[in-house]
Amino acid sequence: MNAITEQEALLFFEEARWPNGVQCPFCGSKNVTLFKDSEGHRKGLYKCNHNHCKRQFTITVGTQLERTHIPLSKWYTAYSLNSPIQICRDLHITYKCAWSMFQKIQMAKNKLKEFMKIIPVTFMTEDTKNEAILDPKILIFGSNKWKQHTTN
């Protein structure tokens, strides 16, 4: 299993969610500021600078990953695993967390399949065995707001 760092996972999900630059998930403004880690803020914390919004947000707001305490690197890895037992074993987390992760991943996959029936979009990547697998990017499309994140 190829492990990625938390910073790599954060950058991966940010690029997937905001391919044209970071924007506020609440008002859509691109006028945002990234808080520096040295200021004691969590990594990836942004603040909207729009006059009427001024809210703070991270990559996970409005997605299946919102309010999760599981690191993004584990979510990235879990996407390629096939069962809650495998997630539990490989990521060294409790079965309860693994089951919850697995259910959210399956829900996100199902929502993407529904969306792909309407608009043909391909989110494919090649793994080490050269088998086509769905990309973990769909976790950000698995929320109730997934249509907002797929428009360009």
HUQUIGI-V192111 format. One record per backbone hydrogen bond with DSSP energy under -1.0 kcal/mol. NH is the residue of the N-H (numbers start at 1). CO is the residue of the C=O. E is the energy in kcal/mol with one decimal. If there is no record, write none. Layout:
NH,CO,E
NH,CO,E
This chain:
9,5,-2.1
10,6,-2.5
11,7,-2.4
12,8,-2.3
13,9,-2.6
14,10,-2.3
15,11,-2.4
16,12,-2.0
17,13,-2.5
18,14,-2.9
21,18,-1.7
24,29,-3.0
28,24,-1.6
32,30,-1.6
33,47,-2.5
35,45,-2.8
39,36,-1.4
40,37,-1.7
45,42,-1.1
46,57,-3.3
47,33,-2.3
48,55,-2.8
49,31,-3.1
57,46,-2.2
61,58,-1.2
63,60,-1.8
64,139,-1.2
66,63,-1.4
68,65,-1.8
75,71,-1.5
76,72,-2.6
77,73,-1.9
78,74,-2.8
79,75,-1.4
80,77,-1.3
81,78,-1.5
87,83,-2.2
88,84,-2.8
89,85,-2.6
90,86,-2.9
91,87,-2.3
93,88,-1.2
98,94,-2.4
99,95,-2.9
100,96,-2.0
101,97,-2.7
102,98,-2.7
103,99,-2.4
104,100,-2.2
105,101,-2.5
106,102,-2.5
107,103,-2.3
108,104,-2.3
109,105,-2.4
110,106,-2.3
111,107,-2.3
112,108,-2.2
113,109,-2.2
114,110,-2.1
115,111,-2.2
116,112,-2.7
117,113,-1.0
119,115,-2.7
121,119,-1.0
125,133,-1.4
127,131,-1.4
130,127,-2.1
133,125,-1.6
135,123,-1.8
138,135,-1.7
139,136,-1.9
140,137,-1.7
141,138,-1.2
146,143,-1.3
148,145,-1.3
